[in-house]
Amino acid sequence: MEQAKSILPRLFQGTPDTVRWQLDLIRAYWPEAVGPLLASHSDPVRVRPPTLFVQVSDAAWLEEFGPMQRQIVSLLQQETGSRAVTRIEFQLEAPEEPALPRKPISRRLPKGTAGRRRKS
């Protein structure tokens, strides 16, 4: 009997949901492909065949992933049954910008100007 992971890619191929389905499947197998430690510092964020884009938490982890690209691609292809991804681009996560304090807006008119009309 043919396994579901080898049938599903063919079912979704050519449908509008192909790329989203591929990313969901990759995310499901990601911890198995890279291990729990590396998975906790990375997040597959987009697929643009043949490239998978993965955000990595910092530069040190980015260096760890680089040499492993071929091995990860191979494991993902094996686990997902799909050859749609043949390359991985690792990127640093964008740093979160701190929220700026909001300054309250004053709706008061300066003293002595209430009720006066402007001269034209």
C-alpha positions in Angstrom: 0.0 0.0 0.0 1.3 3.4 -1.0 2.0 5.8 1.9 0.0 9.0 2.3 3.1 11.1 2.2 3.9 9.9 -1.3 0.3 10.4 -2.5 -0.5 13.8 -1.0 2.1 15.8 -3.0 0.5 14.5 -6.2 -3.0 15.4 -5.1 -2.1 19.0 -4.3 0.2 19.6 -7.2 -1.1 22.4 -9.4 -3.8 23.5 -7.0 -3.9 27.0 -5.6 -3.1 25.6 -2.1 0.1 23.7 -3.2 2.6 26.1 -1.7 0.7 26.6 1.5 0.3 22.9 1.9 4.0 22.3 1.3 4.9 24.8 4.0 2.5 23.3 6.5 3.9 19.8 5.7 7.5 21.1 6.1 6.7 22.8 9.4 5.2 19.5 10.7 8.5 17.6 9.8 10.9 20.4 10.7 11.7 19.3 14.3 12.4 15.8 13.0 14.6 17.1 10.1 16.8 19.4 12.2 16.3 18.2 15.7 14.5 19.8 18.6 17.4 22.2 19.5 17.8 23.7 16.0 14.0 23.7 15.5 13.6 25.9 18.6 15.9 28.5 17.0 14.4 28.5 13.5 11.1 28.8 11.7 10.2 27.8 8.1 8.3 30.9 6.9 7.8 30.6 3.1 8.2 28.4 0.2 8.9 29.7 -3.3 9.8 26.6 -5.2 12.4 25.4 -5.3 13.5 27.5 -2.2 12.4 27.2 1.4 13.0 30.4 3.4 13.8 29.8 7.1 14.1 32.5 9.7 16.9 31.9 12.3 17.0 33.5 15.7 20.5 34.9 15.6 23.8 35.0 13.7 25.4 32.1 15.6 22.5 29.8 14.7 22.6 31.0 11.1 26.2 29.7 10.9 25.1 26.3 12.3 22.5 25.8 9.6 24.6 26.8 6.6 26.7 23.6 6.2 23.6 21.4 6.9 21.5 22.7 4.0 21.9 19.6 1.8 21.3 17.2 4.6 18.1 19.1 5.7 16.8 19.2 2.1 17.3 15.5 1.7 15.6 14.7 5.0 12.6 17.0 4.2 12.3 15.4 0.7 12.3 11.9 2.3 9.9 12.8 5.1 7.4 14.8 3.0 7.6 12.7 -0.2 8.0 15.9 -2.2 10.9 17.2 -4.3 9.4 20.7 -4.5 12.2 22.1 -2.2 15.8 21.7 -3.4 17.3 24.7 -1.7 17.0 26.5 1.7 17.7 30.1 2.3 18.4 30.9 6.0 17.7 34.4 7.1 18.0 36.3 10.4 14.7 37.1 12.0 13.9 40.8 11.9 14.5 42.2 15.3 11.3 43.3 17.1 11.1 47.0 17.3 10.2 48.4 20.7 6.9 50.1 20.9 7.2 53.9 21.1 5.4 55.5 24.0 2.3 57.3 22.7 2.1 61.0 23.6 -1.4 62.1 24.5 -2.9 64.6 22.1 -4.0 67.8 23.7 -7.3 69.1 22.4 -7.2 72.2 24.5 -6.8 75.6 22.9 -4.1 77.9 24.3 -5.4 80.2 27.1 -7.3 83.2 26.0 -8.1 81.9 22.5 -11.4 80.1 23.3 -14.3 81.7 21.5 -12.2 84.1 19.4 -12.4 84.2 15.7 -9.4 84.3 13.5 -9.0 87.4 11.4 -8.9 86.7 7.7 
